[in-house]
């Protein structure tokens, strides 16, 4: 059982907390089946120096959500390099990799600014973290561990 939280939305899905109605930007998908998990999903290939990146503001939102809920919040990537490139239609579970955002917080990363889209608008200088792809493990392996 799952909810695709971002599909068909003109803006990010949010959760509210606290008396001041603070918000968390939610990950793309929530899997409700026990033990539950949340996935920020991206379709990309590694950089030339074998890293995966995520905008700092997105990472900070995922990390805050993970710390509040104390549930698995994962940054999950469909690696284009394994599926025929950016326009490839081949989808295989072996092409999917995941990392828990709380573990990424403590790993070595670099921060740069590059062009990115925020709410559908291109911005030229968005702070972005990059981590070595070796920090990701197979999504199938994660699920085997969690559900068995």
Residue pairs with C-beta under 8 A, 6 or more apart in sequence:
1 31
1 32
1 33
2 29
2 30
2 31
2 32
2 33
3 29
3 30
3 32
4 28
4 29
5 13
5 26
5 27
5 28
5 29
5 30
6 12
6 13
6 26
6 28
6 29
11 119
12 25
12 26
12 119
13 25
13 26
14 23
14 24
14 25
14 26
15 23
15 24
15 26
15 65
16 22
16 23
17 23
17 24
17 68
24 61
24 64
24 65
24 68
25 58
25 61
25 65
26 38
26 65
27 38
27 39
27 40
27 41
27 62
27 65
27 73
27 74
28 39
28 40
28 41
29 38
29 39
29 41
30 36
30 37
30 38
30 39
31 37
31 38
31 39
35 71
35 72
35 146
36 71
36 72
37 71
37 72
37 73
37 74
37 146
38 65
38 66
38 69
38 71
38 72
38 73
38 74
39 73
39 74
39 75
39 76
39 98
40 54
40 58
40 62
40 73
40 74
40 75
40 76
40 101
41 76
41 77
41 78
42 52
42 54
42 75
42 76
42 77
42 78
43 77
43 78
43 80
43 86
44 52
44 77
44 78
44 79
44 80
45 79
45 80
45 81
45 85
45 86
46 52
46 79
46 81
46 133
47 53
47 130
50 132
50 133
50 134
51 110
51 130
51 131
51 132
51 133
52 75
52 77
52 130
52 131
52 133
52 136
53 114
53 128
53 129
53 130
53 131
54 75
54 128
54 129
55 116
55 118
55 126
55 127
55 128
55 129
56 111
56 126
56 127
56 128
56 129
57 118
57 126
57 127
59 75
59 101
59 104
59 129
62 73
62 75
62 101
63 73
63 101
63 102
63 105
65 73
66 72
66 73
66 100
66 101
66 102
67 102
72 100
72 146
73 100
73 101
73 102
74 98
74 99
74 100
74 101
74 142
75 98
75 99
75 101
75 104
76 96
76 97
76 98
76 139
77 96
77 97
77 98
77 136
78 91
78 95
78 96
79 95
79 96
79 97
80 86
80 88
82 92
82 94
82 95
83 89
83 90
83 91
83 92
83 95
84 90
93 138
93 139
93 140
94 138
94 140
96 138
96 139
96 140
97 133
97 136
97 137
97 138
97 139
98 136
98 137
98 138
98 139
98 142
99 131
99 135
99 136
99 137
103 135
104 129
104 131
104 135
107 131
107 132
107 135
108 131
108 132
109 129
109 130
109 131
110 129
110 130
111 127
111 128
111 129
111 130
112 127
112 128
112 130
113 125
113 126
113 127
113 128
114 125
114 126
114 128
115 122
115 123
115 124
115 125
115 126
116 122
116 123
116 126
116 128
117 123
118 126
